[in-house]
Amino acid sequence: MSRANAGPEAPRVDCLSVGILVADHLCTPISHLPKAGELVLADRLSLTIGGCASNVAMNLARQRVNVGVVGCVGDDSFGQFIIDTLQRAGARTEGVHRLAGIDTSGTLIINVAGDDRRFIHSVGANAHLAIEHLPLDALGACRVLYIGGYLLLPALDPPRLAELFRRARAAGVVTVLDVVIPGPGDYRSQLDPLLPETDVFLPNTDEAALLTGAHDPRQQAQRLHAAGAKTVVITCGSSGTIVAGPDERLFAEAHRVPFVGGTGAGDAFTSGYIAGLLDGGDTRQCLAWGSALGASCVRSISATESVFTRDEALAFMREHPLRIETW
């Protein structure tokens, strides 16, 4: 095992983005899914960076946030591609571990015109990310600790991760958690130890339905808040966002922008929410940031290509105030 550009100590950053790192292979929208043996043409096939921790780090770097990445990639060309892409964006990669003999995680994303995306995923090196890979000496030095792709990281032990969150919060660090759920299953045993130590929990409504059994996002938010998360933010795509916090229940609309693809939109929202936290914003300001970056993401098929820079995001928020109401 080795680390990319390993230094004598862990990086001191504003946000530590921990979790899944993925090489995305995707196509521009095709007319239909091919039948067996059929060739369907796409205008373009692309290799792009993906995965919650990668996407959030890339997007935060665009907001001029000092961000470090922690995760695992394989000792292969896709792993090098992820590291190079993160470094070009300005993210710190000392915490990216290269694992010999292991494939880098990859997702095949099939975009069909007028339809939702299809995903084929290989967990790869992400399956090996463990507490031992985290730079524990950096936890008290960062301002936000983000874990992205939890529940698709089988080597992260829930009680130990909860203890890590507890230690981080005791040091004044804001803990932010996002999940990726591969399908129906009993995930609460992995989630319940962690939620009471989570300041902001950001599942989408489909994930929250699997976790709570409820289909109304308001019920989802209330149940997850009752399970211990300080603030629950349920993203509902074009239907907006629901929040349940200690003293507030909020609904935020979604911005209307030309839609090209939804890949990475949830991670873009999370990136904006974290940017708002780092700016000292309240929940409404964090929602404005998240909604702006989420809207910017859907203008392209890749996860990060069209996400606003900081100046673009600030201009967009000035020109397009977000409607937020209580419920």
Secondary structure, 3 states (H helix, E strand, C coil): CEECCCCCCCCCCCEEEEECCEEEEEECCECCCCCCCCCCCCCCEEEEEECHHHHHHHHHHHCCCCEEEEEEEECCHHHHHHHHHHHHHCCEEEEEEEECCCCCCEEEEECECCCCCEEEEECHHHHHCCHHHCCHHHCCCCCEEEEEEECCCCCCCHHHHHHHHHHHHHCCCEEEEEECCCCCCCCHHHHCCCHHHCCEECCEHHHHHHHHCCCCHHHHHHHHHHCCCCEEEEECHHHCEEEECCCCEEEECCCCCCCCCCCCHHHHHHHHHHHHHHCCCCHHHHHHHHHHHHHHHCCCCCCCCCCCCHHHHHHHHHHCCCCEEEC
